[in-house]
Amino acid sequence: MDNYNVIAGVSFTGSRLAEYREFLHKRGLKDEGDCDYTVMILDEDYVPVACGSLSGSVMKQIAVDDTVEGAGLCAKVVSELQNEAARRGKSHLFLYTKPENKRMFTSMGFSVMAETDSVLMMENRRDGLKRFLDSIGKRGGKSACIVCNCNPMTKGHQYLMETAAANCDNLYIFVLSEDGGGDNFPPDVRYELVKGGTAHIKNAIVCHSDEYLISRSTFPAYFLKDTIDVELVRADLDLILFATRIAPALGITARYVGTEPYDAVTRRYNERMHEILPKYGIEVIEIPRKDNISASRVRALLKEGKFAEIKELVPENVYEYLSGNFAHDA
């Protein structure tokens, strides 16, 4: 590494940012603009030859110039990113890349979690997913699941969960651990609201999703061509991971969803679920939405301070949280 220079920072600006983006562009990659730490390696003439970035717990936008292949620069970039993540208290990292890069990243200690024709999902722990699933535990009897955002939890969500729980011995409820910002409620808040809203459902097991259920906000598409349907790729990867690793480990044979008349992306995802999961022995059961209740409607009413209307749409514990934390802003 004596002939190379390493520069790194929380964010690049000006000509350095332009240089970074141009380097990615020449390799068929793009900067998604959500990175919070970037490493770039320059040759002795200060020309970029390798780079990589962190976005939360996801390593992304890793690229190496063809002229320096075999010089160990990819490993150097990965090492620099891991060191920075460790300084931030993050030891568990994830990587999304092209399937053709599997051997290279496997040699650096990454393990494959799921793979499609377009994308490979890896983590830097050989038993990370197993430990996650072991922490949840497999129960005997018929098991089903629901994957939800609950932003916030509504009586519609509660109805779906009650309906599903009445038709199985164990209902795993995965609350997505993403933090989308904006109007979104933080992951830990959403998790606790779901816990409270399902306390009466004795066979419900409420779980965090960690990074093992892939959300829109955490899925990087920097290596996908503009002509590729990113949402379809994300859906396929998420469903393959669920069907091949998560469901078998927990004995899940059914997945419940509510009908989605409003969000076209979610509706498409549900359609893809119907296509993929039955191939793996997992029944997809779609329940009509209760009274057309939606979390987006609750958020809109919250902005307007209409708590009397909100009370009719959310479980009691959720109303208590909303009125206790937002009523003073109304």
C-alpha positions in Angstrom: 0.0 0.0 0.0 3.0 2.3 0.0 2.1 3.8 -3.4 -1.5 4.5 -2.5 -3.2 7.2 -0.6 -6.3 6.6 1.5 -8.8 9.4 2.1 -12.0 9.0 4.1 -14.7 11.1 5.6 -18.3 11.4 6.7 -19.1 13.0 3.4 -17.3 14.3 0.3 -18.2 17.6 -1.2 -17.3 19.7 -4.2 -14.7 18.3 -6.6 -14.0 15.3 -4.4 -17.6 14.2 -4.4 -17.7 14.7 -8.2 -14.6 12.6 -8.5 -16.1 9.9 -6.4 -19.3 9.8 -8.4 -17.5 9.8 -11.7 -15.4 6.8 -10.6 -18.5 4.9 -9.7 -20.2 5.9 -13.0 -17.4 4.6 -15.1 -17.9 1.2 -13.4 -21.6 1.1 -14.0 -22.4 2.1 -10.4 -24.2 5.1 -8.9 -24.0 7.1 -5.7 -27.4 6.8 -4.0 -26.6 9.8 -1.8 -27.4 8.1 1.6 -23.8 7.2 2.7 -22.5 8.4 6.1 -18.9 7.4 5.6 -16.8 6.9 2.4 -13.3 5.6 1.7 -11.4 6.3 -1.5 -8.0 5.1 -2.4 -5.8 7.1 -4.8 -2.7 6.0 -6.7 0.6 7.9 -6.6 -0.8 10.4 -9.1 -3.8 11.0 -6.9 -6.2 9.3 -9.3 -9.0 7.2 -7.7 -8.5 3.5 -8.0 -10.9 2.1 -5.4 -13.7 3.2 -3.1 -16.5 2.1 -0.8 -19.1 3.5 1.6 -21.1 2.8 4.7 -24.8 3.5 5.0 -25.8 2.6 8.6 -25.0 -1.1 8.8 -24.8 -1.6 5.0 -21.5 -1.6 3.1 -22.1 -0.4 -0.5 -20.7 1.3 -3.6 -17.5 -0.8 -3.4 -15.5 -0.5 -6.6 -12.0 -1.2 -7.8 -10.4 -0.1 -11.0 -9.5 -2.9 -13.4 -5.9 -1.7 -13.6 -5.2 -2.6 -9.9 -7.1 -5.9 -9.6 -5.1 -8.3 -7.5 -3.5 -5.5 -5.5 -5.7 -6.1 -2.5 -7.4 -2.8 -2.7 -11.0 -4.2 -2.3 -9.9 -5.9 0.9 -8.3 -2.6 2.1 -11.5 -0.7 1.4 -13.6 -3.3 3.3 -11.2 -3.2 6.2 -11.3 0.6 6.4 -15.2 0.4 6.4 -15.2 -2.3 9.1 -12.9 -0.3 11.3 -15.1 2.8 11.0 -18.2 0.7 11.8 -16.4 -0.7 14.8 -15.6 2.8 16.0 -19.4 3.5 15.8 -20.2 0.4 17.7 -21.5 -1.5 14.7 -19.8 -5.0 14.4 -22.6 -6.6 12.4 -22.5 -5.5 8.7 -24.4 -6.4 5.6 -23.4 -6.2 1.9 -25.5 -6.3 -1.3 -23.6 -6.9 -4.5 -23.7 -8.6 -7.9 -23.7 -12.5 -7.7 -20.5 -12.6 -9.7 -18.7 -11.1 -6.6 -19.6 -14.0 -4.3 -16.2 -15.7 -4.3 -14.3 -12.4 -3.7 -16.4 -11.4 -0.6 -16.6 -14.9 0.7 -12.8 -14.9 0.9 -13.1 -11.8 3.1 -15.3 -13.6 5.6 -18.7 -12.7 4.3 -21.5 -15.3 4.3 -24.3 -15.6 1.8 -27.8 -15.0 3.1 -29.8 -15.0 -0.1 -29.2 -14.8 -3.8 -31.2 -14.1 -7.0 -30.1 -13.7 -10.6 -29.6 -10.0 -9.9 -28.4 -9.6 -6.4 -26.4 -11.2 -3.6 -27.0 -10.5 0.1 -24.2 -11.2 2.5 -23.3 -10.5 6.1 -20.0 -10.5 7.9 -21.0 -13.1 10.5 -21.1 -16.8 9.5 -23.9 -17.5 12.0 -25.6 -14.1 12.2 -28.9 -15.2 10.7 -28.9 -18.5 12.7 -28.3 -16.6 16.0 -31.1 -14.2 15.1 -33.5 -17.1 14.4 -32.4 -19.0 17.5 -33.2 -16.0 19.6 -36.8 -16.1 18.4 -37.1 -19.8 18.8 -39.2 -22.4 17.0 -42.6 -23.5 18.6 -44.5 -26.6 18.0 -47.7 -26.7 16.1 -48.9 -24.7 13.1 -47.0 -21.5 12.7 -47.8 -18.4 10.6 -46.4 -14.9 10.3 -47.1 -11.3 9.5 -44.5 -8.8 8.4 -45.5 -5.2 9.1 -44.3 -1.6 9.5 -47.2 -0.4 11.7 -46.4 3.2 11.3 -48.3 3.5 13.6 -50.3 0.4 14.5 -54.0 0.7 13.7 -57.1 -1.3 14.4 -56.7 -2.6 10.9 -53.4 -4.1 11.8 -54.9 -5.4 15.0 -57.7 -7.1 13.1 -55.3 -8.7 10.7 -53.3 -10.1 13.6 -56.3 -11.3 15.5 -57.6 -13.1 12.4 -54.3 -14.8 11.7 -53.8 -15.8 15.3 -57.2 -17.5 15.4 -56.1 -19.8 12.6 -52.7 -21.0 13.9 -50.9 -22.2 17.0 -48.2 -19.6 16.8 -48.2 -16.2 15.0 -44.8 -14.5 14.5 -45.2 -10.8 14.0 -42.1 -9.2 12.5 -42.0 -5.4 13.0 -39.7 -3.9 10.4 -36.6 -2.4 12.1 -36.1 0.3 9.5 -36.0 4.0 10.5 -37.4 5.9 7.6 -37.4 9.3 9.2 -40.0 12.0 8.4 -43.4 11.0 9.6 -42.2 7.5 10.6 -42.3 6.4 14.2 -38.9 5.1 15.4 -38.5 1.3 15.2 -38.4 0.7 19.0 -41.6 2.8 19.4 -43.4 0.8 16.7 -42.3 -2.5 18.2 -43.6 -1.5 21.7 -46.9 -0.3 20.3 -47.4 -3.6 18.5 -46.4 -5.5 21.7 -49.0 -3.5 23.6 -51.6 -3.8 20.9 -51.3 -7.6 20.8 -51.0 -8.3 24.5 -54.4 -10.0 24.4 -53.3 -12.4 21.6 -51.7 -15.2 23.6 -50.1 -17.0 20.7 -48.5 -13.9 19.2 -44.7 -13.6 19.2 -43.7 -10.0 18.3 -40.2 -9.8 16.9 -37.8 -7.2 15.6 -36.8 -7.9 12.0 -33.2 -6.5 12.3 -31.8 -6.4 8.7 -33.2 -9.8 7.8 -36.4 -8.6 6.3 -35.5 -6.2 3.5 -37.2 -2.8 3.5 -37.4 -0.1 0.8 -35.2 2.2 2.9 -32.3 -0.2 3.5 -32.1 -2.0 0.1 -29.3 -0.5 -2.0 -29.7 -0.5 -5.8 -26.4 1.2 -6.7 -25.2 -1.7 -8.9 -28.5 -2.2 -10.8 -29.0 -0.8 -14.2 -31.6 1.9 -14.7 -33.7 -0.4 -16.9 -34.1 -2.9 -14.0 -37.2 -2.9 -11.9 -35.6 -2.2 -8.5 -38.7 -2.9 -6.4 -39.2 -6.3 -8.1 -35.6 -7.2 -7.4 -35.9 -6.2 -3.8 -39.2 -8.1 -3.4 -37.7 -11.3 -4.9 -34.6 -11.1 -2.7 -36.6 -10.5 0.5 -39.1 -13.3 -0.3 -36.3 -15.8 -1.2 -34.5 -15.0 2.1 -37.8 -15.5 4.0 -38.8 -18.7 2.1 -35.4 -20.4 2.2 -34.0 -19.4 5.6 -36.5 -17.7 7.9 -39.7 -19.7 7.4 -38.1 -23.2 7.6 -36.1 -22.4 10.7 -39.3 -21.2 12.5 -41.7 -23.8 10.9 -43.8 -21.1 9.3 -46.2 -22.4 6.7 -48.5 -19.4 6.1 -48.0 -15.7 5.7 -50.9 -13.3 6.3 -51.2 -9.9 4.5 -53.9 -7.3 4.3 -55.3 -6.1 1.0 -53.6 -3.0 -0.2 -55.8 -0.5 -2.2 -53.6 2.5 -1.7 -49.9 1.8 -2.1 -49.1 0.4 -5.5 -45.6 -0.8 -4.5 -46.9 -2.8 -1.5 -49.7 -4.2 -3.7 -47.1 -5.3 -6.2 -45.1 -6.9 -3.5 -48.1 -8.8 -2.3 -48.7 -10.1 -5.8 -45.1 -11.3 -6.0 -45.6 -13.0 -2.6 -48.5 -15.0 -4.1 -46.2 -16.0 -7.0 -43.1 -17.0 -5.0 -44.0 -18.3 -1.5 -46.3 -21.2 -2.5 -43.4 -22.7 -4.5 -41.7 -23.2 -1.1 -44.8 -24.6 0.6 -45.8 -21.3 2.2 -49.5 -20.4 1.9 -50.2 -16.7 1.3 -53.5 -15.6 2.9 -54.9 -12.1 2.1 -57.4 -10.6 4.5 -59.7 -7.7 3.4 -58.7 -4.4 4.9 -60.9 -3.5 7.9 -63.0 -0.5 7.2 -60.3 0.9 4.9 -58.3 2.0 7.9 -54.7 3.0 7.0 -51.7 4.2 9.0 -51.3 7.1 6.5 -54.7 8.3 7.4 -53.8 8.3 11.1 -50.6 10.3 10.4 -52.6 12.8 8.4 -55.1 13.2 11.3 -52.2 13.5 13.7 -50.8 16.5 11.8 -54.2 18.1 12.0 -54.5 17.3 15.7 -57.8 15.5 15.3 -57.5 13.1 18.2 -61.2 12.2 18.4 -61.0 10.8 14.9 -57.7 9.0 15.6 -59.2 7.3 18.7 -61.6 5.4 16.4 -58.8 4.1 14.2 -56.1 2.9 16.6 -55.9 0.4 19.6 -56.2 2.0 23.0 -52.5 1.7 23.8 -51.6 3.5 20.6 -54.1 6.3 21.3 -52.6 6.8 24.7 -49.1 7.1 23.2 -50.2 9.5 20.4 -52.3 11.7 22.7 -49.5 11.7 25.4 -46.7 12.6 23.0 -48.4 14.7 20.3 -51.5 16.4 21.8 -49.4 19.4 23.0 -48.4 20.1 19.4 -52.0 20.1 18.1 
